[in-house]
Amino acid sequence: MEKVKNKLVELINNTKRVVKLAYEIDKHLLILYYVTSAIGAVTPIVCAYLFKLTIDKIIQTSALTTPETIIPLVVIFSLAGYFVINLVENISYWGLNANYYDYLLRNKLQSGLTYRYADKLASLDLQHLEDPEIQNLITKVEQTYAWQIPDFIRIWNYVLRDIVGIIAILVAFSQYSFWIPLVVLIIASPRIFFKLRYGNFVWSMFGGNAPDVKKLWYTSDLLTKKPSIMETRIFQSQKALLERLQELLNHLYEVNKKPIDGYKWVVIIAPIVESLTVFGIVYYFLPNALSGALSIGSLTFIITTLQQLRDHTTWGSSHLGEIYEKSLFVNPYFELMALPKIVKNDPNPKVFKKIEPPKIEFKKVSFSYSNGREVLKDISFVVNPGESVALVGVNGAGKSTIIKLLCRFYDVSSGEILVNGINVKKIKLSNWYKFLGTLFQDFVKYNFTVRDNIMLGDPELKDNERMKESALKSGAYEFIKTFDKGYDQMLGRHFESGEELSGGQWQKLAIARAFYEKAPVLILDEPTSAIDAESEYEIFKNLEKVYQNKTLILVSHRFSTVRNASKILVIDDGKIIESGSHQELLEKNGKYATMFMTQAKGYQ
């Protein structure tokens, strides 16, 4: 009993959340949707009653009624009534509500949900996005939010229609019998039980198979995306990947087939029992019609309304079970939307009015990821205004984590990061980001125009001359000038007429984007990894001009790019093991000198 109560509470809570969400997206459309549904449920019953009155009037004013003609007349009038009622229902409900308003509301909901989903993911903390459990949650949401939530609203519309229709029939039937409609309702009840079990099973299968779905998508991407296609062809791994894909598809098919197998007997038996019940009730009233105790119009009304009642109970019981299933599927969306901010703004944040190179200090900073793995251990260093600092070390040493902490993608586990003596946690995030220009190793290749790629940042900062200057200094202008549309050329292959770029060209465009921002602190993470030595030299020469008297923080494996930094920090196993200029570190003959000489030998 407690279990049933919990399910009911969950259903009620989810209904409140979904209806509230739909109301926020378009309250007028939602109200019209449900009002027309209720009207559509009552209209056929009213029509059937008016049809009854019409038949009785015709019979009274004619000599058609004899014992021999009663059954043919009932059949004829019942068929006519069924046709008229269906016509009215198609116009009043299916035409207006189920097609017109349903289509409008579904599209409006999908648009609103997509916007909210994208906005939430765009604002999620990096720590959330890197959590495997959150990734599974996102997978569930991606599969369901755009259609399960609109379906939830739609099925509640069906339930409302069925409830209103049943109440209207019970009221209309009260003049003949109360118990007969109740019999029909009781006979239809097994559908509810089996549908609830079916919905629960479907959800358990879906929730438990999110990791397999992720594997399926990943394997499919390996077979269909350009970078992996090239490699799989060279290594001839398509067969192995296709076999893996087929195994996953077969597994998911068998899993999804189980609830259907469990429900098939209800689908077969229930309609037979319900139809026989309706036939039995009609047979029960037939002697009264033959004796004249019941009018032909009344018998016709009973037959047509029983058919309506059968439809409402059959579909209503199915919809009640389905609504519980949909309720389970909407949970992930609200769970994702409820994820709290990990990196938060201070209640009374500090805002710097002057955006100029600050003093940055890491003071005994340690950091561990959510899995407990310690990445940084008691890191301390200072970046003075206008100073260029390079971070070097092997992969996994902690260089990128330092950058992420500085950008406040994470907050430190212990210690503090100070900006002009103020803890970075106390600075308003949007204000702090005005200080930072970034080029990450995994920069975004926007399949937009050249102009959009360079000027995509602050919408208030739209300067064509500045854009062209940035492209020139990054080396991007050399290939931009070859385009017929120049800065209005679409890039990438995602959209029609897009021009694909090489890795080096994309990187130059990303550097132009960083130049364009002209933030007082520029963070470069492997900025020239795909660029030739000559272009690299020109970029850094221009970089010195653009960022003169500004702060530069550089992460690179290329010692040709870091040797000119005023300060070099050597990171190893989450600790700073060496610091100094290029010459000072060579003279120490430590880790840096070894790494430098090893790389230098490769060029001999």
ABEGO torsion letter per residue (X at the ends): XAAAAAAAAAAAAAAAAAAAAAAAABAAAAAAAAAAAAAAAAAAAAAAAAAAAAAAAAAAABAABBAAAAAAAAAAAAAAAAAAAAAAAAAAAAAAAAAAAAAAAAAAAAAAAAAAAAAAAAABBAAAAABAAAAAAAAAAAAAAAAAAAAAAAAAAAAAAAAAAAAAAAAAAAAABAAAAAAAAAAAAAAAAAAAAAAAAAAAAAAAAAAAAAAAAAAAAAAABAAAAAAAAAAGAAAAAAAAAAAAAAAAAAAAAAAAAAAAAAAAAAAAAAAAAAAAAAAAAAAAAAAGABBAAAAAAAAAAAAAAAAAAAAAAAAAAAAAAAAAAAAAAAAAAABBBABBBBABBBBBABBBBBBBBBBGBBBBBAAGBBABBGBBBBBBBGBBBBBBEBBGAGAAAAAAAAAGABBBABEBBBBGGBBAAABBAAAAAAABBBBBABBBBBBBBAAAAAAABBAABBBAAAAAAAAAAAGAAAAAAABAAEAABBBEAABBGBBBBBAAAAAAAAAAAAAAAGBABBBBBGAAAABBAAAAAAAAAAAAAAABGBBBBBBBABAAAAAABABBBBBBGGBBABBEBAAAAAAAGBAAAAAAAAAAAAAX
